[in-house]
Amino acid sequence: MSNTYKALSLSTINASGTSERALYSALVTEMFFGQKSALEIRVDKGLAKPYFTVPLPELESLNTATKKQLLLVSCLQETEKQLKQLSATMPINTIEQLVIVTSMLSTVKVGDGAESSATESSDQSEQAKEEWQQLVKTYVNDYLPYFSNKVTFNYSHTPSLELTLNLNQLVKQGDQTEGFERPVLVITVESLLDYDEVKTLSKIIEVQCLQGPAGIMPSEAATSTLVIPSHYPDIKHKNVVIIEGLNSQQLSIKEQLIQAKFTLPNTVLHVGTISEQWVTHWYGQTNSFYHQQPPNDDELTAGQQADKTLIPIDLAPNAAKELTLYDQTKVLGYLGIANLTTAIASVTSLLTSPIENTSVVWLVEHHINSNNTQQPAANVYKITLAGCA
């Protein structure tokens, strides 16, 4: 699979609203949408505390199935509108698939180890998937009928850009090389506020509790994203971005940034877990970029000796001004399977803002927390505008 492809965010629904302008404002002002729940979850033996969530006020009194239904309908309506506009510059029938992604997290049993529970969970999961797929097909027929025979479903409980976008399964028939040949439309729908889902999340990720350690706030969202092969003809739309994945060899954050020639000043967007472990890991991986010492004269080329402005300067005194860092998870909450597609919309809002004045955003996707016994994992993506205005 190619590590580089293009994307166009068509619709995003989250705590900030439904527009990229509102999303940008929420990120740069670090708005806090979290609300303390009336319920409690166990954080230690015999100790339970209220936790924080990021609900959408319009959906707050509804159950998860109804929330997902309304999020899906709103997303399909906006997608229909955007595709009609896009059809002037791109033949819509070239879109190969419509991939619907959600997590069904409440049907997952974590850590109980009981065979009967596993069987029961499997039955619940299959029934939930069947009901969900029937519902989706009905609404796709209503709003995007030309995709009725192109719908596929993807379920994942571990957010990852490739898994979320289902790119590893988009393989051309008869081609031995992984990849996808034509654009793919991906819709993600997520709601993680049900009490059972929060309890399941708390076994996987540190959930932010009242007076507790740093953690995530379960949230809900929906997105619609057009994913485009890198070799596909240019689409004349100002918001098309180029996404370059940098972790094809399981490198550390520092190794990924060094290979991509990351320097300060720059703009970084974090999306993933929130924990003391993550903050410590991030600093350990990036502190050297704040202390780039100028080389000795005998290490300089002739050109650098003649022009000292070519020498890297010590960035430590101005470190706070040199790195612009945004954290989507702190602002919008933890969006589960919609984390990364929402991040594409977030990055687009930063790249297209006349105030931001940046040509590249480095998206750092991380899954590092105290409940994760695996090795720290983080992927870096370099994202730029395609420049097809």
C-alpha positions as CSV (number, residue, x, y, z in Angstrom):
1,M,0.0,0.0,0.0
2,S,1.2,3.4,-0.9
3,N,2.0,5.6,2.1
4,T,0.8,8.7,0.3
5,Y,-2.8,9.5,-0.8
6,K,-5.2,12.5,-1.0
7,A,-8.3,13.2,1.0
8,L,-11.2,15.6,1.0
9,S,-13.4,16.1,4.1
10,L,-17.0,16.4,3.0
11,S,-18.8,16.4,6.3
12,T,-17.9,16.6,10.0
13,I,-20.2,16.5,13.0
14,N,-18.6,16.9,16.5
15,A,-18.9,19.0,19.7
16,S,-17.7,22.1,17.9
17,G,-20.5,22.0,15.4
18,T,-20.7,21.0,11.7
19,S,-18.3,23.4,10.0
20,E,-14.6,23.5,9.6
21,R,-14.6,27.1,10.6
22,A,-16.1,26.2,14.0
23,L,-13.7,23.3,14.3
24,Y,-10.8,25.7,13.7
25,S,-12.1,28.1,16.4
26,A,-12.5,25.4,18.9
27,L,-8.9,24.1,18.4
28,V,-7.1,27.4,18.5
29,T,-9.0,28.6,21.6
30,E,-8.8,25.2,23.3
31,M,-12.5,25.2,24.1
32,F,-13.6,22.7,26.7
33,F,-16.8,20.8,25.9
34,G,-16.5,18.2,28.7
35,Q,-19.3,17.6,31.1
36,K,-19.3,15.7,34.4
37,S,-21.5,12.6,34.4
38,A,-24.0,11.8,37.1
39,L,-22.7,8.2,37.1
40,E,-19.4,6.8,38.4
41,I,-16.9,4.2,37.2
42,R,-14.4,2.3,39.2
43,V,-11.0,3.8,39.1
44,D,-9.4,1.6,41.8
45,K,-10.5,-1.2,44.3
46,G,-13.5,0.1,46.2
47,L,-13.1,3.6,44.7
48,A,-15.5,5.0,42.1
49,K,-15.6,8.5,40.7
50,P,-17.7,10.6,38.2
51,Y,-16.2,10.8,34.8
52,F,-16.3,13.4,32.0
53,T,-17.8,13.0,28.6
54,V,-18.3,15.3,25.6
55,P,-22.0,14.8,24.5
56,L,-23.7,16.5,21.6
57,P,-26.5,18.5,23.3
58,E,-29.1,17.7,20.6
59,L,-28.6,14.0,21.1
60,E,-28.0,13.8,24.9
61,S,-31.3,12.2,25.9
62,L,-31.3,9.5,23.2
63,N,-29.9,5.9,23.3
64,T,-26.9,4.9,21.3
65,A,-28.7,3.3,18.4
66,T,-30.9,6.4,17.8
67,K,-27.9,8.7,18.1
68,K,-26.0,6.8,15.5
69,Q,-29.0,6.8,13.2
70,L,-29.4,10.6,13.4
71,L,-25.6,11.2,13.0
72,L,-25.7,8.9,9.9
73,V,-28.6,10.8,8.4
74,S,-27.1,14.2,9.0
75,C,-23.8,13.0,7.5
76,L,-25.5,11.5,4.4
77,Q,-27.5,14.7,3.8
78,E,-24.4,16.9,3.8
79,T,-22.4,14.3,1.8
80,E,-25.2,14.4,-0.9
81,K,-24.9,18.1,-1.1
82,Q,-21.1,18.2,-1.3
83,L,-21.0,15.4,-4.0
84,K,-23.5,17.4,-6.1
85,Q,-21.1,20.3,-6.1
86,L,-18.1,18.1,-6.6
87,S,-19.7,16.5,-9.7
88,A,-18.9,19.6,-11.7
89,T,-15.2,18.7,-11.6
90,M,-15.2,15.0,-10.9
91,P,-17.3,12.1,-12.2
92,I,-19.0,10.8,-9.1
93,N,-19.4,7.3,-10.6
94,T,-15.6,6.8,-10.4
95,I,-15.9,6.5,-6.6
96,E,-15.3,2.8,-6.1
97,Q,-16.8,2.1,-2.7
98,L,-18.8,3.6,0.2
99,V,-17.2,2.2,3.4
100,I,-19.3,2.7,6.6
101,V,-17.2,2.4,9.7
102,T,-18.3,2.1,13.4
103,S,-17.0,0.3,16.5
104,M,-19.9,-1.5,18.3
105,L,-17.8,-1.1,21.4
106,S,-20.6,-2.0,23.9
107,T,-20.7,-5.6,22.5
108,V,-17.0,-6.2,23.4
109,K,-16.1,-8.0,26.6
110,V,-12.7,-7.0,27.9
111,G,-10.7,-9.1,30.3
112,D,-13.5,-11.4,31.8
113,G,-12.1,-14.5,30.1
114,A,-15.5,-16.4,30.5
115,E,-16.5,-18.6,27.6
116,S,-20.2,-18.0,28.1
117,S,-19.6,-14.2,28.2
118,A,-17.6,-14.4,25.0
119,T,-20.4,-16.4,23.2
120,E,-23.0,-14.0,24.4
121,S,-20.9,-11.0,23.3
122,S,-20.5,-12.6,19.9
123,D,-24.2,-13.1,19.5
124,Q,-24.9,-9.5,20.6
125,S,-22.3,-8.2,18.2
126,E,-23.7,-10.1,15.2
127,Q,-27.2,-9.0,15.9
128,A,-26.1,-5.4,16.4
129,K,-24.2,-5.5,13.1
130,E,-27.1,-6.9,11.2
131,E,-29.5,-4.3,12.5
132,W,-27.0,-1.5,11.8
133,Q,-26.4,-2.7,8.2
134,Q,-30.1,-2.9,7.4
135,L,-30.5,0.7,8.7
136,V,-27.5,2.0,6.8
137,K,-28.7,0.4,3.5
138,T,-32.1,2.0,3.9
139,Y,-30.7,5.5,4.4
140,V,-28.0,5.1,1.6
141,N,-30.9,4.2,-0.8
142,D,-32.7,7.4,0.3
143,Y,-29.8,9.9,0.0
144,L,-27.0,8.3,-2.1
145,P,-28.9,5.7,-4.2
146,Y,-26.0,5.4,-6.8
147,F,-24.0,3.9,-3.9
148,S,-26.5,1.2,-3.0
149,N,-24.5,-1.6,-4.6
150,K,-21.1,-0.2,-3.4
151,V,-21.7,-0.3,0.4
152,T,-19.2,-2.2,2.5
153,F,-18.9,-2.3,6.3
154,N,-15.9,-2.1,8.6
155,Y,-15.8,-2.6,12.4
156,S,-12.8,-1.7,14.4
157,H,-12.1,-1.1,18.1
158,T,-8.6,0.3,17.7
159,P,-8.4,3.7,15.9
160,S,-5.8,3.9,13.2
161,L,-5.8,5.8,10.0
162,E,-5.3,2.8,7.8
163,L,-7.9,0.7,9.7
164,T,-10.4,3.6,9.9
165,L,-10.2,4.3,6.2
166,N,-10.0,0.5,5.4
167,L,-7.2,1.1,3.0
168,N,-5.5,-2.2,3.7
169,Q,-8.6,-3.9,2.2
170,L,-9.0,-1.7,-0.9
171,V,-7.0,-3.9,-3.2
172,K,-7.5,-4.0,-7.0
173,Q,-8.6,-7.5,-8.2
174,G,-5.7,-9.4,-9.8
175,D,-3.1,-6.9,-8.7
176,Q,-0.4,-8.2,-6.4
177,T,0.5,-4.8,-5.0
178,E,-1.7,-3.3,-2.2
179,G,-3.4,-0.1,-2.8
180,F,-6.6,1.3,-4.4
181,E,-7.1,2.5,-7.9
182,R,-10.1,4.8,-7.6
183,P,-11.5,7.2,-4.9
184,V,-13.3,5.7,-1.9
185,L,-16.0,7.4,0.2
186,V,-15.6,6.7,3.9
187,I,-18.3,7.5,6.5
188,T,-17.5,7.0,10.2
189,V,-20.2,7.1,12.9
190,E,-19.3,6.9,16.6
191,S,-21.0,7.4,20.0
192,L,-19.2,6.3,23.1
193,L,-21.3,7.8,25.9
194,D,-23.4,4.8,26.9
195,Y,-22.4,3.6,30.4
196,D,-21.4,0.1,29.2
197,E,-19.2,1.6,26.5
198,V,-17.5,3.9,29.0
199,K,-16.8,1.0,31.3
200,T,-15.4,-1.0,28.4
201,L,-13.2,2.0,27.4
202,S,-11.9,2.4,31.0
203,K,-10.4,-1.1,30.8
204,I,-8.5,-0.1,27.7
205,I,-7.8,3.6,28.1
206,E,-7.6,5.9,31.1
207,V,-10.9,7.8,31.3
208,Q,-10.9,11.3,32.7
209,C,-12.5,11.2,36.2
210,L,-13.1,14.0,38.7
211,Q,-9.8,14.7,40.4
212,G,-8.2,11.8,38.6
213,P,-5.1,11.5,36.4
214,A,-5.1,12.7,32.8
215,G,-7.4,10.6,30.6
216,I,-9.8,10.7,27.6
217,M,-13.4,12.1,27.6
218,P,-15.6,9.7,25.6
219,S,-17.4,11.6,22.9
220,E,-19.4,11.1,19.7
221,A,-19.1,12.3,16.1
222,A,-19.6,11.5,12.4
223,T,-17.5,12.2,9.4
224,S,-17.6,11.8,5.6
225,T,-14.3,11.7,3.8
226,L,-13.3,11.1,0.2
227,V,-10.1,9.2,0.0
228,I,-8.2,9.6,-3.3
229,P,-5.2,7.6,-4.7
230,S,-2.1,9.7,-5.1
231,H,-2.0,8.9,-8.8
232,Y,-5.6,9.9,-9.4
233,P,-6.0,13.1,-11.6
234,D,-6.2,16.3,-9.6
235,I,-9.6,17.4,-8.3
236,K,-10.2,21.1,-8.4
237,H,-11.2,21.7,-4.8
238,K,-9.3,24.0,-2.5
239,N,-9.6,21.6,0.5
240,V,-8.0,18.5,-1.0
241,V,-5.1,17.5,1.2
242,I,-2.1,15.2,0.6
243,I,-1.5,12.7,3.5
244,E,2.0,11.2,3.7
245,G,2.3,8.3,6.2
246,L,5.8,8.2,7.8
247,N,5.7,5.0,9.8
248,S,6.0,2.3,7.2
249,Q,8.9,0.7,9.1
250,Q,7.5,0.9,12.7
251,L,9.8,3.8,13.6
252,S,9.7,5.9,16.7
253,I,8.2,9.4,16.6
254,K,11.7,10.9,16.6
255,E,12.9,8.7,13.8
256,Q,9.8,9.5,11.7
257,L,10.3,13.3,12.2
258,I,14.0,13.1,11.5
259,Q,13.5,11.1,8.2
260,A,10.9,13.7,7.2
261,K,13.3,16.6,7.9
262,F,11.1,18.1,10.6
263,T,12.3,21.4,11.9
264,L,11.0,24.3,14.0
265,P,8.9,26.4,13.6
266,N,6.1,24.0,12.7
267,T,2.5,23.0,13.5
268,V,1.5,19.7,15.1
269,L,-1.9,18.2,15.8
270,H,-2.2,15.5,18.5
271,V,-5.0,13.0,18.3
272,G,-5.3,9.8,20.4
273,T,-5.0,9.1,24.1
274,I,-4.2,11.6,26.9
275,S,-2.1,10.4,29.8
276,E,1.0,11.3,31.8
277,Q,2.7,8.5,30.0
278,W,2.0,10.1,26.7
279,V,3.2,13.6,27.8
280,T,6.5,12.0,29.0
281,H,6.9,10.0,25.8
282,W,6.2,13.0,23.6
283,Y,8.8,15.1,25.3
284,G,11.4,12.4,25.3
285,Q,10.9,11.9,21.5
286,T,11.0,15.6,20.6
287,N,13.1,17.5,23.1
288,S,16.1,17.4,20.8
289,F,14.3,19.5,18.2
290,Y,14.2,22.3,20.7
291,H,18.0,22.3,21.2
292,Q,19.5,22.2,17.7
293,Q,23.0,23.5,18.4
294,P,25.0,25.2,15.6
295,P,27.9,23.0,14.3
296,N,31.6,23.8,14.7
297,D,33.3,25.6,11.8
298,D,35.1,22.5,10.7
299,E,31.7,20.8,10.3
300,L,30.4,23.4,7.9
301,T,30.4,23.4,4.1
302,A,32.1,26.2,2.3
303,G,28.7,27.7,1.5
304,Q,27.7,27.6,5.2
305,Q,30.9,29.2,6.3
306,A,30.3,32.0,3.9
307,D,26.7,32.5,4.9
308,K,26.1,32.0,8.6
309,T,22.3,32.3,8.1
310,L,22.4,28.8,6.7
311,I,23.4,27.4,10.1
312,P,20.7,26.0,12.4
313,I,20.3,28.2,15.5
314,D,19.7,27.3,19.1
315,L,15.9,27.1,19.3
316,A,15.7,26.6,23.1
317,P,15.1,30.3,24.1
318,N,12.0,30.5,21.8
319,A,10.8,27.0,22.0
320,A,7.3,27.9,23.1
321,K,6.9,30.2,20.1
322,E,8.5,27.9,17.6
323,L,6.1,24.9,18.0
324,T,2.3,25.4,17.6
325,L,0.7,22.4,19.2
326,Y,-3.0,21.6,19.1
327,D,-4.7,18.6,20.8
328,Q,-7.9,17.5,19.2
329,T,-8.7,15.0,22.0
330,K,-8.6,17.6,24.7
331,V,-11.0,19.8,22.8
332,L,-13.5,17.4,21.2
333,G,-13.0,14.4,23.4
334,Y,-12.1,10.8,22.3
335,L,-14.0,10.1,19.1
336,G,-13.0,6.4,18.8
337,I,-13.2,5.3,15.2
338,A,-13.9,8.8,14.1
339,N,-10.7,10.2,15.6
340,L,-8.6,10.2,12.5
341,T,-11.2,11.2,9.9
342,T,-12.1,14.1,12.2
343,A,-8.4,14.9,12.4
344,I,-8.3,15.3,8.6
345,A,-11.1,17.9,8.9
346,S,-9.1,19.6,11.7
347,V,-5.9,19.7,9.7
348,T,-7.8,21.0,6.7
349,S,-9.2,23.9,8.8
350,L,-5.7,24.7,10.0
351,L,-4.2,24.6,6.5
352,T,-6.9,26.8,4.9
353,S,-7.1,29.4,7.7
354,P,-5.7,32.8,6.6
355,I,-4.8,33.4,10.2
356,E,-2.8,30.2,10.7
357,N,-0.6,30.8,7.6
358,T,0.9,27.3,7.6
359,S,1.8,25.1,4.6
360,V,2.2,21.8,6.5
361,V,0.6,20.2,9.6
362,W,2.2,17.1,11.3
363,L,-0.6,14.8,12.5
364,V,0.6,12.6,15.4
365,E,-1.7,9.7,16.2
366,H,-0.9,8.0,19.5
367,H,-2.1,5.2,21.7
368,I,-0.1,5.5,24.8
369,N,-1.7,5.2,28.3
370,S,-1.4,3.5,31.6
371,N,-3.8,0.7,30.7
372,N,-1.9,-0.2,27.5
373,T,0.6,-3.0,28.2
374,Q,2.0,-3.0,24.7
375,Q,4.9,-0.9,23.5
376,P,4.2,2.8,23.0
377,A,2.7,3.3,19.5
378,A,2.5,6.5,17.5
379,N,2.2,7.3,13.8
380,V,3.2,10.6,12.2
381,Y,1.5,11.9,9.1
382,K,2.8,14.9,7.1
383,I,-0.3,16.7,5.6
384,T,-0.2,19.5,3.0
385,L,-2.8,21.1,0.7
386,A,-2.8,19.6,-2.8
387,G,-3.0,23.1,-4.2
388,C,-5.7,22.4,-6.7
389,A,-7.8,25.6,-6.2
